[in-house]
Amino acid sequence: MRKAVLLAALVALAALAVGLLGTGTASAYGKDAVHQVTISSSITPNLFGPGTGGGIWLWIELDGTSATSGGTGDYTGSDCIHHTPLGPTRAHPDSGEVTWSVSGTTITIVGVTIGGDNQPVTITVPLSGHERTDNASVFSPPVGFLPGRAEVQVTG
């Protein structure tokens, strides 16, 4: 009986701590995070000949005072482009600082660079939700010229 009372007290204490500290959806990513954006893009294999293709994988944190305020943020990820007309062809880490703005139901993110030659790219994603689309709808040229598909998830 004594163990059951002790266990109940520990559970109540844990619940009280969670209630007092909160578990906000963006708190795991940073105090000011209002959106988390993940992008998984594939570049059509073999379009430019055998052994070509690749992909781009990004995680972007957008900080601000509200979901539509705009602001700053950061990103990390990688890209691997094989024998395409765009830049050096191998795997590259990607990371840096961004700025973002909202127009209607669309977020525009500026400051991302892709590849070993740090090709600047503007990213356009929905304000929230999941979207499966083509690369041209997400990435500005020249990255957007690469054929393929992109999976985009925006949470806030």
Secondary structure, DSSP 8 states (H G I E B T S, - for coil): -HHHHHHHHHHHHHHHHHHHH---TTTTT-TTEEEEEEEEEEE-TTTTSTT-EEEEEEEEEEESSSTTS-EEEEEEEEEEEES-SSS--SEEEEEEEEEEEEETTEEEEEEEEETTTTEEEEEEEESSEEEEEEHHHHB-TTGGGS-EEEEEEEE-
